[in-house]
Amino acid sequence: MIRNAVFVVVVCGLLATAGLNAQTTVSQATSTTEKPTPLLPPEGFDDGHGYVVPGVDWAHATPESEGFSPTRLEALRAFLKTHQTDGMMIVARGRVVFEYGDLALVSKVASVRKSVLDLLFAVEAQHGLKLDDAMNQTVVQLGLQDKIPFNDLEQHATLQQIMMSRSGIYLPSGNEGQEKILPKRGSAYPGTRFFYNNWDFDAAGIAFEKLTHKDIFDALRDDLAIPLRFQDFDRSRQKKNLQTGSTHFEYATYLSTRDMARLGLFALRSGAWGKTVWGDPGTIQFSTYPTTHFNEIGDWYWSPGTTGRWGYGILWWAWDAPKYPGDIMTGPFQGAFSAMGSGGQYITVFPMNDIVVAHKVNIDQDESRSISGPTYMTILEMVLDAKCAAPGEKTCK
């Protein structure tokens, strides 16, 4: 079940941790005929204890006020200039402390779309979708059959296993790199093996439409873009690309860096936006926990051995490092999770320090443009190295 008791967040405790008022209004299901409206006024939200949420524009803060070294951030800026980064933001406690490039540039976010889909499921779950029940439905019950029929094993795969990339369905998805190494069909029972195959993720998008009776991009507009006040969202830019030999489509998503950062902050807050719980906290918390461990990923995907100890949850990559003796989690990467897309599209969240990093490379301009996994890990290490003091401290130690 997606809301395993270990992972369900008590809303008041979550918001207290984030510095938000515990007297939170939980949004009720809205009519499908209701026009969506922003959740916050134009000026955004300030809880009075150091945490803010953007309204029309992002709030900015000096690096020093949030415990960052300006000198180290300038070293990061110099590093980015030697690579192909087109946009990057660092957000601390809801405030922008670092900007680089054209943050309003809209381009394809590649596999970041999968984590966006998870947030859409979280919003729909908060507003009445019985997601626990849906997660246990099989691909047959959901009507996810493709041109190639399921075999006897594949038809038992559930929606949750698809979203975990553990379905055991090894059908082609149009991604040549994945298809070259597809396991043999029927070689793994659903749930027993992780294999990152876009067939699963495309099917999850179709399942979303079947369960909610909404177009996935209309939902992106109405569930996230309008309520969270995206600054650059264009519904007409989003594309459904049919895959060769398949009835399924890629839900190609196009966002700006600063709107990607809003999604990161929304996920960091586990679905809270100001005083409103807009996405189901349990869904987001469970999705961003590593249910597939680092050592199960395999060394074909962006060379995980050189890009950090990322495991996989549900449509998110999740940091999977051993806990210190005594079951005590420590270090800035503990609890971290990330949306990752080819070419250098990232939304990375560090709950331990309340930091969101959004990073973009314009692959629409040139598909060969890229930031490698190891390079992005270097960027993240430089971000965390620049965070060298508590908020409000005058100097870094």
C-alpha positions in Angstrom: 0.0 0.0 0.0 1.2 3.4 -0.8 0.3 4.9 2.6 2.3 2.4 4.7 2.0 3.5 8.3 5.7 3.9 8.5 5.7 6.7 5.9 2.4 8.4 6.4 3.1 11.9 7.7 1.1 13.5 10.5 0.2 16.8 8.9 0.6 19.0 11.9 4.0 17.5 12.6 5.1 17.9 9.0 4.1 21.6 8.9 5.7 22.3 12.2 8.9 20.9 10.9 8.6 23.1 7.8 7.9 26.1 10.0 4.3 26.4 8.9 1.2 27.1 11.0 -0.2 23.8 12.4 -3.7 25.3 12.0 -3.8 24.0 8.4 -6.8 23.9 6.1 -7.0 20.6 4.2 -8.5 21.3 0.8 -11.7 19.4 0.0 -12.5 17.8 -3.3 -13.5 20.4 -5.8 -16.1 20.2 -8.6 -14.7 19.4 -12.1 -16.5 22.5 -13.4 -14.8 24.8 -10.9 -12.2 27.0 -12.4 -8.8 26.5 -10.6 -7.4 29.4 -8.7 -4.0 30.1 -7.1 -3.7 28.9 -3.5 -1.9 32.0 -2.3 -2.3 35.7 -2.8 0.1 37.5 -5.1 2.5 38.3 -2.3 2.8 34.6 -1.3 3.1 33.3 2.2 5.4 34.0 5.2 4.9 32.0 8.3 6.9 34.5 10.4 9.4 31.9 11.5 11.8 32.0 8.5 9.8 29.9 5.9 8.1 31.4 2.9 6.2 30.2 -0.2 6.3 32.2 -3.4 3.3 34.0 -4.8 3.5 35.7 -8.2 7.3 36.1 -7.8 9.9 34.3 -5.8 11.2 35.9 -2.6 15.0 36.5 -2.6 17.5 36.4 0.2 21.2 37.2 0.5 23.3 34.0 0.6 24.7 35.0 4.1 21.2 35.3 5.6 20.5 31.6 4.7 24.0 30.4 5.8 25.6 30.3 2.4 29.1 31.5 1.5 28.9 34.0 -1.3 32.5 33.2 -2.3 31.7 29.5 -2.7 28.6 30.3 -4.7 30.6 32.4 -7.0 33.0 29.5 -7.4 29.9 27.4 -8.4 28.9 30.1 -10.9 32.4 29.9 -12.5 32.1 26.1 -12.7 28.7 26.3 -14.4 30.2 28.7 -17.1 32.5 25.9 -18.1 29.6 23.5 -18.8 26.3 23.5 -20.6 24.0 24.6 -17.8 21.3 26.9 -19.2 19.4 27.6 -15.9 19.9 26.8 -12.2 18.3 27.9 -9.0 19.1 27.3 -5.3 16.1 27.8 -3.0 16.6 27.8 0.8 13.6 27.9 3.1 11.5 29.1 0.1 13.9 32.0 -0.8 16.1 32.2 -3.9 19.8 32.5 -2.9 21.4 31.7 -6.2 20.4 32.1 -9.8 22.2 31.3 -13.0 21.1 31.6 -16.7 17.7 32.1 -18.2 15.3 30.8 -15.5 12.2 31.6 -17.7 13.4 29.4 -20.6 10.9 26.7 -21.3 12.2 23.4 -22.7 11.7 19.7 -22.4 12.3 18.3 -19.0 12.7 14.7 -20.2 12.3 12.1 -17.4 11.6 14.8 -14.8 8.0 14.3 -16.2 7.8 11.1 -14.2 8.2 12.9 -10.8 5.7 15.5 -12.0 3.2 12.7 -12.6 3.7 11.5 -9.0 2.8 15.0 -7.7 -0.3 14.9 -9.9 -1.3 11.6 -8.3 -0.7 13.2 -4.9 -2.9 16.1 -5.6 -5.7 13.8 -7.0 -5.3 11.6 -3.9 -5.8 14.6 -1.6 -8.9 15.5 -3.5 -10.7 12.2 -3.5 -8.9 9.6 -5.7 -8.7 6.3 -3.9 -5.0 5.8 -4.7 -4.4 2.9 -2.3 -7.0 0.9 -4.2 -5.8 2.0 -7.6 -2.2 1.0 -6.8 -3.3 -2.6 -6.3 -5.1 -2.8 -9.6 -3.4 -4.8 -12.4 -2.5 -3.6 -15.8 -5.4 -5.7 -17.2 -7.9 -4.2 -14.7 -6.7 -0.7 -15.7 -6.9 -1.4 -19.4 -3.2 -0.8 -20.1 -2.9 -3.5 -22.8 -0.7 -2.5 -25.7 -0.4 -3.7 -29.3 1.7 -6.6 -28.0 -0.4 -8.7 -25.6 0.7 -9.3 -22.1 2.1 -12.8 -21.3 0.9 -14.8 -18.3 3.3 -13.2 -15.9 3.0 -9.6 -17.1 -0.8 -9.4 -16.7 -0.3 -9.6 -12.9 1.7 -6.4 -12.7 0.1 -3.7 -10.6 0.1 0.1 -11.0 2.4 0.4 -8.0 4.9 -1.9 -9.6 4.8 0.0 -12.8 5.4 3.3 -11.0 8.3 1.6 -9.1 9.7 0.4 -12.4 9.4 -3.2 -11.1 6.6 -4.4 -13.3 8.5 -7.2 -15.0 6.9 -6.0 -18.3 9.7 -5.7 -20.8 7.9 -4.3 -23.9 9.7 -1.8 -26.1 9.0 1.9 -25.5 10.8 3.7 -28.3 13.9 4.3 -26.3 16.7 2.7 -28.2 19.1 2.7 -25.3 16.7 0.8 -23.1 15.6 -1.6 -25.8 19.1 -2.8 -26.4 19.3 -4.2 -22.9 15.7 -5.2 -22.3 15.5 -8.4 -20.2 13.8 -11.4 -21.7 10.0 -11.3 -21.4 8.8 -13.5 -18.6 12.3 -13.5 -16.9 11.1 -11.8 -13.7 7.8 -12.0 -11.8 6.2 -8.5 -11.3 7.7 -6.8 -8.3 10.9 -8.8 -8.0 13.3 -6.8 -10.3 14.0 -3.2 -11.0 14.5 -2.2 -14.6 14.1 1.4 -15.8 11.9 1.0 -18.8 9.9 3.9 -20.3 7.0 1.5 -21.1 6.2 1.5 -17.4 6.2 5.2 -17.1 4.1 5.9 -20.2 1.6 3.3 -19.0 1.5 5.1 -15.6 0.5 8.3 -17.4 -2.3 6.5 -19.3 -3.4 5.0 -16.0 -3.6 8.5 -14.5 -6.0 9.6 -17.2 -8.2 6.5 -16.9 -8.4 6.9 -13.1 -9.0 10.6 -13.0 -10.9 11.0 -16.3 -8.7 14.0 -17.0 -6.2 14.7 -19.7 -2.8 14.6 -18.1 -1.8 18.1 -19.3 -5.1 19.6 -18.3 -4.4 18.2 -14.8 -0.9 19.6 -14.9 -2.4 23.0 -15.6 -5.3 22.8 -13.1 -3.7 20.7 -10.3 -0.2 22.3 -10.2 0.5 25.2 -12.7 -2.4 27.4 -11.7 -2.6 26.6 -7.9 1.1 27.0 -7.4 1.3 30.1 -9.8 3.7 28.8 -12.4 5.3 31.7 -14.1 6.0 30.3 -17.5 3.5 27.4 -18.1 2.1 27.0 -21.6 -0.5 24.3 -22.0 0.0 24.3 -25.8 3.7 23.4 -25.4 3.0 20.0 -23.8 3.0 17.1 -26.2 1.8 13.5 -26.4 4.2 11.5 -28.6 3.0 8.1 -29.8 5.6 5.4 -29.6 6.5 3.3 -32.6 4.7 -0.1 -32.4 2.7 1.0 -29.4 -0.7 2.5 -28.5 0.9 4.3 -25.6 2.3 7.8 -25.6 5.1 9.8 -24.1 3.7 12.7 -22.1 6.5 15.1 -23.1 6.5 17.9 -20.6 8.0 21.4 -21.1 8.7 23.6 -18.1 11.0 26.5 -17.0 13.7 26.2 -14.3 11.8 28.5 -11.9 8.6 26.5 -12.3 10.6 23.3 -11.7 11.8 24.8 -8.5 8.2 25.4 -7.4 7.5 21.7 -7.9 10.6 20.9 -5.8 9.4 23.2 -3.0 5.9 21.6 -3.2 7.5 18.1 -2.8 9.8 19.3 0.0 6.7 20.5 1.9 5.1 17.1 1.2 2.1 18.7 -0.6 1.6 21.8 1.6 1.5 25.2 0.0 1.1 27.9 2.5 -1.6 26.9 4.9 -3.2 24.5 2.5 -2.4 20.8 2.2 -2.9 20.5 -1.6 -1.2 17.1 -2.2 -1.5 14.0 -0.1 1.5 13.9 2.3 1.7 10.1 2.6 1.8 9.7 -1.2 4.8 12.1 -1.5 6.6 10.8 1.5 6.4 7.2 0.4 7.2 8.0 -3.2 10.5 9.7 -2.2 11.7 6.8 0.0 14.1 4.3 -1.6 12.1 1.1 -2.0 14.6 0.0 -4.6 18.1 0.1 -3.1 21.2 1.5 -4.7 22.7 -2.0 -5.2 19.7 -3.1 -7.2 19.8 -0.3 -9.8 22.5 -1.8 -12.0 25.4 0.0 -13.5 23.9 0.9 -16.9 21.8 3.8 -15.8 24.0 7.0 -15.7 26.7 5.0 -14.0 25.3 5.1 -10.5 28.6 4.1 -9.0 30.0 7.5 -10.0 26.8 9.6 -9.5 26.0 9.0 -5.8 24.0 6.4 -3.9 20.7 7.0 -5.6 18.0 4.3 -5.2 14.5 4.5 -6.5 11.1 5.1 -4.9 7.9 5.8 -6.9 8.7 8.0 -9.9 11.5 9.7 -7.9 15.2 8.8 -7.3 15.9 8.7 -3.6 19.2 8.8 -1.7 20.0 5.4 -0.3 23.0 5.6 2.0 23.6 3.3 5.0 22.4 4.8 8.3 25.0 5.5 11.0 25.2 3.2 14.0 22.2 3.6 16.3 19.8 4.2 13.3 20.7 7.9 13.3 20.4 9.6 9.9 22.9 12.4 9.4 24.5 14.4 6.6 23.0 16.7 4.0 22.1 13.9 1.6 20.1 11.9 4.1 16.5 12.0 2.9 17.4 13.6 -0.4 15.3 12.8 -3.5 15.6 13.9 -7.1 13.7 14.1 -10.4 16.3 13.3 -13.1 16.0 13.7 -16.8 18.4 13.1 -19.7 20.7 15.8 -20.8 20.8 17.6 -17.4 17.2 18.2 -16.2 17.0 17.9 -12.4 14.9 18.9 -9.4 16.8 17.8 -6.3 15.5 18.2 -2.7 17.6 18.2 0.5 15.1 18.0 3.4 17.9 18.1 6.0 18.8 21.7 5.0 15.5 22.7 3.4 17.1 23.3 0.0 15.8 22.8 -3.5 18.0 22.8 -6.5 16.5 23.1 -10.0 18.8 22.6 -13.0 18.1 22.8 -16.8 20.0 22.2 -20.1 18.1 23.3 -23.2 18.0 20.0 -25.1 15.4 21.5 -27.5 18.2 23.7 -28.9 20.6 20.8 -29.4 20.0 17.2 -28.3 23.7 16.7 -27.9 23.9 19.3 -25.1 24.3 17.6 -21.7 25.4 17.7 -18.1 26.6 14.3 -17.1 25.6 12.5 -13.9 29.1 12.9 -12.3 29.1 16.6 -13.2 25.7 17.2 -11.6 26.9 15.4 -8.5 29.9 17.8 -8.4 27.4 20.7 -8.7 25.4 19.4 -5.8 28.5 18.9 -3.7 29.4 22.5 -4.4 25.9 23.7 -3.3 26.2 21.8 -0.1 29.7 22.9 0.5 28.5 26.5 0.1 25.9 25.9 2.8 28.3 26.3 5.7 26.4 28.0 8.4 23.0 28.1 10.0 20.5 30.8 8.8 21.4 34.1 10.2 24.9 33.3 11.2 27.3 36.1 10.0 30.2 33.9 8.9 30.7 30.4 7.7 32.8 28.2 10.0 
